[in-house]
Amino acid sequence: MIILTAADAAKVLGRSPPPYDYAALEPFPLKDGTYMLPEEVLLDPAHADVRDFLAALPTKTPAKAEQFDLGAVDKPVDPAEKQAYDAAKLDYAAKGERPKDVGP
């Protein structure tokens, strides 16, 4: 799985650009305060606009407990990063598209 910070997750959250605007990325929160996406998104042409960005992020094989315990945060999360991610989710909900300035 690809590991993202809240700031990274906010950058890729949302619908892909046309002609793939039927597809979207929504990173899953993990217990440690980070987010994850499956590595298979790197192979999907719908997410080519963020492929290089995602490919540069760290990856790991999740422990069995992590695979089934998504969303329950037990580690403090940087409030500024969480706020940025929450704002990006609201923006995505309103516009239905991801930010245009994805990059490191």
C-alpha positions in Angstrom: 0.0 0.0 0.0 1.1 3.6 -0.6 1.4 5.6 2.6 0.3 9.3 2.5 0.3 12.1 5.1 -2.9 14.1 5.5 -1.3 16.8 3.2 -0.5 14.2 0.5 -4.0 12.7 0.8 -5.5 16.2 0.3 -3.4 16.6 -2.9 -4.8 13.5 -4.6 -8.3 13.4 -3.2 -11.0 13.7 -5.8 -12.1 12.9 -9.3 -9.6 12.3 -12.1 -9.5 14.7 -15.1 -11.4 13.9 -18.3 -11.7 11.6 -20.0 -11.4 9.6 -16.8 -13.6 11.8 -14.7 -15.7 8.7 -13.8 -12.8 7.6 -11.5 -11.7 9.2 -8.2 -9.2 8.7 -5.4 -10.2 8.9 -1.7 -7.3 7.7 0.6 -8.3 5.6 3.6 -7.3 6.8 7.1 -5.2 4.4 9.2 -4.9 4.1 12.9 -1.5 5.8 13.0 -2.9 9.0 11.5 -1.6 8.4 8.0 -3.6 7.5 4.9 -3.3 4.7 2.4 -4.1 3.9 -1.2 -3.6 0.5 -2.9 -0.5 0.3 -5.1 -2.7 -0.7 -8.0 -3.7 2.9 -8.5 -0.3 3.4 -10.1 -1.3 1.1 -13.0 -4.7 2.8 -13.6 -4.6 5.2 -16.5 -7.3 7.2 -14.8 -4.8 8.4 -12.2 -1.9 9.2 -14.6 -2.0 12.8 -13.5 -0.8 11.8 -9.9 1.1 8.7 -10.8 4.6 10.2 -10.4 3.7 11.9 -7.1 2.2 8.7 -5.7 5.1 6.6 -6.9 7.6 8.7 -4.9 5.7 8.1 -1.7 6.7 5.3 0.8 5.0 2.0 0.6 4.5 -0.9 3.1 2.7 -4.2 3.5 0.0 -3.7 6.1 -0.2 -5.8 9.2 -3.3 -7.9 9.4 -4.8 -5.6 12.0 -4.3 -2.6 9.7 -6.1 -4.2 6.8 -9.4 -4.4 8.8 -9.2 -1.5 11.2 -9.3 1.5 8.9 -10.5 4.8 10.1 -9.8 4.4 13.9 -7.1 6.9 14.8 -5.2 6.1 17.9 -2.2 8.4 17.3 -2.3 12.2 17.4 -2.6 13.7 13.9 -1.0 17.1 13.0 -4.0 19.4 13.3 -2.9 21.6 10.4 -2.6 18.5 8.1 -5.9 17.2 9.2 -7.5 20.6 8.6 -6.0 20.7 5.1 -7.4 17.2 4.4 -10.8 18.0 5.7 -10.9 21.3 3.7 -9.9 19.3 0.6 -12.7 16.8 1.2 -15.2 19.6 1.5 -13.9 21.2 -1.7 -14.0 17.8 -3.5 -17.6 17.3 -2.3 -18.5 20.7 -3.7 -16.6 20.6 -7.0 -16.1 16.9 -7.5 -12.5 17.3 -8.7 -9.1 17.0 -7.2 -6.6 20.0 -6.9 -4.8 20.9 -10.1 -1.4 21.6 -8.4 -0.4 18.0 -7.4 3.3 17.7 -6.9 6.0 17.2 -4.3 
